Each structure stands twice: as structure tokens, then as C-alpha cells.
Amino acid sequence: MRTTITLDDDVASRLETEARRSGQSFKTVVNEFLRSGLMQRQTAGKAPRFVVAPLDLGGALPGRSYDDIGALLEEAEGPRHR
């Protein structure tokens, strides 16, 4: 099949370099890299689902509350915590 595509300059340069290095035609190099990329996509499959396992860290310390995070940060890190 014959078609026209527009390659970004950096991609065209890398393909030309590879064609010179390998002694293959530009067309052959483009086709090989396209095949390789398409095969990687097919074999990559779907990524496993990311699951976060909750961990109970207990409640707030006696006399403290999570309702005012700013106050907790100031107590833990000092008045310049920002």
C-alpha cells in the first residue's frame, strides 16, 4: 500500500540514522519499527488494576482532632509549616 505521512523532524532523523546504520532502505526501517511498535501494543495487554489496601492507623491522639488539620500541622511542625 502506498500512502503519504508527515513525520516529525526528530522521528525522521532517527529513522534515517537507523537506515544508514543498518544498510536497509528507509521504507524497510519504517515498516520494521511500525511492526515492532504495533506488536508491543498488542502484547502489552491491559495493566493490572491498581488497588490500595487500607491500613488502620488508629484514631487521633487523645485531645486532638482531624477537624483542624492546620492546627495539627502547626503543633507538629511549628508555626512556619507553610
N, C-alpha and C positions, 0 to 999 in steps of 0.2 A: 504494500500500500504506500502510496506517495502522499505526503502531507507537508504542510508548512507550519513550523512552530517558531516562536520567538524565545530564545534562551537569554537569561540574564548574562551579563558580561562575565561574571565570575564563574558561572557554570560552564559557559562556552570555553573559557580559558582552561579550566581544569580538564575538560573533555579533550581539547586539542593537545594538551600536555600528555595525557594518557595515550592518545592515538600515536603521538611521536615516540613515546617511551616503549609502547608495545609493538609498534610497527604495523598496527592494524588501521583500517580506514576509519574515518570519523564516524561514518554510518554504523560500522560494526561496534565501535566503542559505545555509541549512544544506545544501540539496541541491547548490548550486554548489560549496561548499567540500568536501563529501564527494566529488563527482565529480573535482574537481581533485586531491585527495589520492590517490584511487584511481588516477587516470591517472599521477601521478608515480611511484607504486609500480610500475606495470606497465612504464613506460618506463625506469625506473632500471636494471632488469636486475641481473645478478649482478656484483658487484665483481670486478675482475681479481685473480687470485691474487697475493698478496704473496710475492715471492721475495727472499731475502737472498743476495747474491753474496759468497762468502767472499774474503777478501784475505789473502794470506800476509804476515805481518809479520815473519817470521823467528823464530828461536828466542830464548830468553833470552840475555842478555849472558853472556859467559864468567864463571864463578864464581858465577852466580846461578841460581835455580831457581824455577819456578812452584809448587812444592810447599808453600811457606810464604808465602802472599800477605801475611799480616800483617807479616812481616819486610821484604818488598819495599816495602810502603806506608810502613813506619816509615823505611826508608832513603831513600825518595823524598820523603816529606812531613814527616818528623821524628816525634818521639815523641808529639806531640799530634794525630796524624792522625785520631783518632776524633772 
